[in-house]
Amino acid sequence: MPLADKIRPQSFDEVVGQKHLLSKDSLFRRVIESGNIPNLVFYGPSGVGKTTVAEIIAKSCDKTLRKINATNASLSDIKDVCAETGSVFTSDGILLYIDEIQYFNKKQQQSLLEFIEDGRITLICSTTENPYFAIYPAILSRSNVFEFKSVDKEEILIALERAYKLLCESYGTGERTGETDKALSLIASSCIGDVRRAIGALEICFLGTGGAITEKAAYEAIGDFALKLDRDGNEHYDLLSGFQKSIRGSDENAALFYLARLLEAGDLLSPCRRLLVIASEDVGLAYPMASVIVNSLIDSAKQLGLPEARIPLAQAVVLLATAPKSNSAYLAYDAAAQDVREGRGMKMPDYLRDSMQPSAQGNKDYVYPHPYPKHYVIQQYLPDDIADRKYYEFGDNKNELAAKEYRELITKIAKGNK
């Protein structure tokens, strides 16, 4: 049996981390201890206690526990569990725990609806992906979602101490030294909140050193795990979100940190794409050349590849984070798109239509602007029903204020020539 299973907590008080759910005064714990177990969805990264908490809940009630892992289960496995309902052996109902439910397709998830609807099955399922995308909406609407979070280093150390003690008792070896403390601390801080991974690393380290674990052995046991991330998982998108928000908030130091997290995990393309978005979405018209410069730096990064790509990308990050900001064009487009989605402005003025169109008889009414002063003439371009719309508002930065001043000038001239 894996060491993580041997020391698996048997009560909420033994679980490390998740105090927001498991403290004695938390709503979640009070609900569970009431004995009225609702359908539950546990959402969070791997190795943080989702399965452990589900098993503790199952033991606290009189229901028959059935477990399914969606990575290797089929529809027939679900049907087998459903077929047990109503028998004398499951008269108090079945508590079904489905691990990694995101791997079940819509049909497999739908097969549970009838049974959780009438209470024959109480469902607890876990997922490492966003449940609002990974789980069928009808299941979600009948469940309560609780988020499990990465476990802090101090909490992981508690689990590691427990595991170390059990290893020493089991093998009769292991002498506690200052090196032991350093090794445990290193493992706890390097496993990015994953308790199961930390315990596994400790076991390898212990067995490989005959119990006399050292900091050097801990490094070897961990490998580069701390630098890895799931590029399709939520942590990946959390890092990208933090990356963009740090640049938007003009914090170049935080932005460089998140860039390093992404690049050290070997992800070059995602930050490149996000930098291109930021140049237009967040810096925009306040510094229009930013998108040109960033595009050039990204081309350099892609040609160089890692690790050298970090140099032009760091330059791009600092440039964008310290540049003036404007999202005026971004907001203007969204406002225009809203009118399109709501069906407004479907009939454009005839004089704007292609002159070859039969319906463009009014094309002769179009006024060609170039012969006029400053190449500008007042003319309606928007459809009649939205003719008064003003999507774009000039920003308060140097570039847009200059553009606003020029617009006011040519408008004044055009009105004077009417």
LINBELHU-V648545 format. One record per residue. N is the residue number from 1. SS is DSSP state (A for helix, B for strand, O for the rest). PHI is phi in whole degrees, 0 to 359 (* if undefined). Layout:
<<N,SS,PHI> <N,SS,PHI>>
This chain:
<<1,O,*> <2,O,301> <3,A,302> <4,A,299> <5,A,283> <6,A,295> <7,O,255> <8,O,302> <9,O,302> <10,O,253> <11,O,212> <12,A,300> <13,A,292> <14,A,272> <15,O,286> <16,O,272> <17,O,77> <18,O,58> <19,A,296> <20,A,295> <21,A,256> <22,A,253> <23,O,296> <24,O,297> <25,O,260> <26,O,283> <27,A,299> <28,A,304> <29,A,294> <30,A,295> <31,A,296> <32,A,297> <33,A,288> <34,O,287> <35,O,89> <36,O,263> <37,O,277> <38,O,275> <39,O,290> <40,B,231> <41,B,240> <42,B,258> <43,B,235> <44,O,165> <45,O,291> <46,O,289> <47,O,72> <48,O,244> <49,O,111> <50,A,297> <51,A,294> <52,A,301> <53,A,296> <54,A,298> <55,A,291> <56,A,295> <57,A,299> <58,A,300> <59,A,288> <60,A,278> <61,O,240> <62,O,266> <63,O,281> <64,B,281> <65,B,271> <66,B,230> <67,B,239> <68,B,226> <69,B,256> <70,O,292> <71,O,290> <72,O,228> <73,O,267> <74,O,231> <75,A,298> <76,A,295> <77,A,295> <78,A,294> <79,A,297> <80,A,297> <81,A,293> <82,A,298> <83,A,291> <84,A,284> <85,O,295> <86,O,90> <87,O,280> <88,A,294> <89,A,278> <90,A,234> <91,O,296> <92,O,270> <93,O,98> <94,B,246> <95,B,259> <96,B,257> <97,B,255> <98,B,247> <99,B,271> <100,O,56> <101,A,299> <102,A,298> <103,A,276> <104,O,277> <105,O,279> <106,A,301> <107,A,295> <108,A,296> <109,A,291> <110,A,298> <111,O,297> <112,O,272> <113,A,305> <114,A,302> <115,A,279> <116,A,278> <117,A,293> <118,O,264> <119,O,88> <120,O,295> <121,B,236> <122,B,260> <123,B,261> <124,B,236> <125,B,229> <126,B,234> <127,B,207> <128,O,267> <129,O,253> <130,O,303> <131,A,296> <132,A,285> <133,A,250> <134,A,269> <135,O,245> <136,O,303> <137,A,306> <138,A,293> <139,A,290> <140,A,299> <141,A,293> <142,O,256> <143,O,229> <144,B,249> <145,B,263> <146,B,232> <147,B,266> <148,O,262> <149,O,249> <150,O,303> <151,O,269> <152,O,294> <153,A,305> <154,A,298> <155,A,288> <156,A,298> <157,A,301> <158,A,298> <159,A,294> <160,A,293> <161,A,298> <162,A,296> <163,A,292> <164,A,297> <165,A,298> <166,A,295> <167,A,297> <168,A,297> <169,A,292> <170,A,288> <171,A,255> <172,O,64> <173,O,229> <174,O,107> <175,O,245> <176,O,289> <177,O,226> <178,A,298> <179,A,296> <180,A,300> <181,A,297> <182,A,296> <183,A,294> <184,A,298> <185,A,295> <186,A,297> <187,A,297> <188,A,297> <189,A,275> <190,A,261> <191,O,262> <192,O,38> <193,O,81> <194,O,261> <195,A,295> <196,A,299> <197,A,294> <198,A,296> <199,A,294> <200,A,297> <201,A,295> <202,A,297> <203,A,298> <204,A,298> <205,A,297> <206,A,296> <207,A,293> <208,A,284> <209,A,246> <210,O,68> <211,O,100> <212,O,268> <213,O,292> <214,O,232> <215,A,296> <216,A,298> <217,A,295> <218,A,297> <219,A,302> <220,A,292> <221,A,291> <222,A,284> <223,O,65> <224,O,255> <225,A,304> <226,A,296> <227,A,267> <228,O,274> <229,O,211> <230,O,274> <231,O,290> <232,O,255> <233,O,261> <234,A,290> <235,A,300> <236,A,302> <237,A,287> <238,A,296> <239,A,295> <240,A,295> <241,A,296> <242,A,297> <243,A,299> <244,A,292> <245,A,293> <246,A,291> <247,A,293> <248,A,301> <249,O,273> <250,O,59> <251,O,248> <252,A,294> <253,A,292> <254,A,296> <255,A,297> <256,A,294> <257,A,298> <258,A,293> <259,A,300> <260,A,297> <261,A,302> <262,A,287> <263,A,289> <264,A,293> <265,O,272> <266,O,88> <267,O,263> <268,O,265> <269,A,288> <270,A,298> <271,A,295> <272,A,298> <273,A,297> <274,A,292> <275,A,297> <276,A,296> <277,A,296> <278,A,299> <279,A,303> <280,A,263> <281,A,284> <282,A,252> <283,A,266> <284,A,52> <285,A,286> <286,A,292> <287,A,207> <288,O,302> <289,A,288> <290,A,302> <291,A,295> <292,A,292> <293,A,294> <294,A,296> <295,A,299> <296,A,294> <297,A,294> <298,A,292> <299,A,301> <300,A,298> <301,A,298> <302,A,292> <303,A,289> <304,A,285> <305,O,73> <306,O,281> <307,O,271> <308,O,295> <309,A,301> <310,A,299> <311,A,289> <312,A,295> <313,A,289> <314,A,297> <315,A,297> <316,A,297> <317,A,297> <318,A,295> <319,A,303> <320,A,290> <321,A,292> <322,A,264> <323,O,280> <324,O,297> <325,O,243> <326,O,203> <327,O,246> <328,A,297> <329,A,292> <330,A,299> <331,A,292> <332,A,297> <333,A,297> <334,A,300> <335,A,293> <336,A,293> <337,A,297> <338,A,297> <339,A,297> <340,A,297> <341,A,296> <342,O,268> <343,O,79> <344,O,271> <345,O,67> <346,O,284> <347,O,248> <348,O,280> <349,O,303> <350,A,301> <351,A,288> <352,A,265> <353,O,287> <354,O,303> <355,O,296> <356,O,276> <357,O,285> <358,O,301> <359,O,275> <360,O,261> <361,A,300> <362,A,279> <363,A,301> <364,A,295> <365,A,280> <366,O,292> <367,O,256> <368,O,283> <369,A,287> <370,A,299> <371,A,291> <372,O,273> <373,A,304> <374,A,60> <375,A,58> <376,O,221> <377,O,218> <378,O,285> <379,O,202> <380,O,277> <381,O,249> <382,O,281> <383,O,302> <384,A,303> <385,A,286> <386,A,229> <387,O,299> <388,O,265> <389,O,293> <390,O,226> <391,O,280> <392,O,264> <393,O,244> <394,O,300> <395,O,285> <396,O,260> <397,O,262> <398,A,304> <399,A,294> <400,A,285> <401,A,293> <402,A,294> <403,A,295> <404,A,296> <405,A,298> <406,A,294> <407,A,299> <408,A,297> <409,A,295> <410,A,291> <411,A,294> <412,A,297> <413,A,297> <414,A,297> <415,A,293> <416,A,289> <417,O,270> <418,O,290>>
